[in-house]
Amino acid sequence: MTDYKTSDDPEQFNALNFEIEDDEPFSYADFAVEDWLAFVLFWLLAITLFSQFLSRYVFSSPLGWTEELARYQLVALGFIGSCMGVRKNTHIFVSLFHRWMPASLSLNVYRFIALCNLLFLSALAYFAWQIIPLLEIHKMASLDVPVSVLYSVVFGGLVLMIFRSIQHLFKMLTSGPDAIANNTQKSLD
């Protein structure tokens, strides 16, 4: 690794040399439902936080409901963002041992992991479904809205994650060992 002090090529580190890499052309087809939901939720959260800041620090009369609503919006955004991670298969995992495994064994390990992810998400969705009716009697502290609304959004996010996880598992079951090498190399880049 070289830096500007040890490099023999002065053009390599010229601060005035701007080369802009061309990005891929924008296409609405590259975005899925969860991307648009996350986009809308993010801006609703930003508006809620801005109104909280404005009311508290500019008008010195804080709106009590903004803090609680922002907290629930952040939870919803986290679950919708998780749907994006499951769709792109970019959740955190350790990719150490698969490099030394044979390709067929590595493929089977990835299939097992995809199945475990699906089972885990299904269990979470089942528990969220069970808790929704129990929380209908509880209202948010500052708004007259049941807490079950938040858990319904969580359940919807989990169902979408299950759908994306089934798609990923189906792709893993129908692909060969070369797909794992390509997928792993793409995630490392």
ABEGO torsion letter per residue (X at the ends): XBBAAABABAAAABAABBBBBBBBBBBAAABBAAAAAAAAAAAAAAAAAAAAAAAAAAAGBBBAAAAAAAAAAAAAAAAAAAAAAAAAGABBBBBAAAAABBAAAAAAAAAAAAAAAAAAAAAAAAAAAAAAAAAAABBBAABBBBAAAAAAAAAAAAAAAAAAAAAAAAAAAABBAAAAAAAAAAAAX
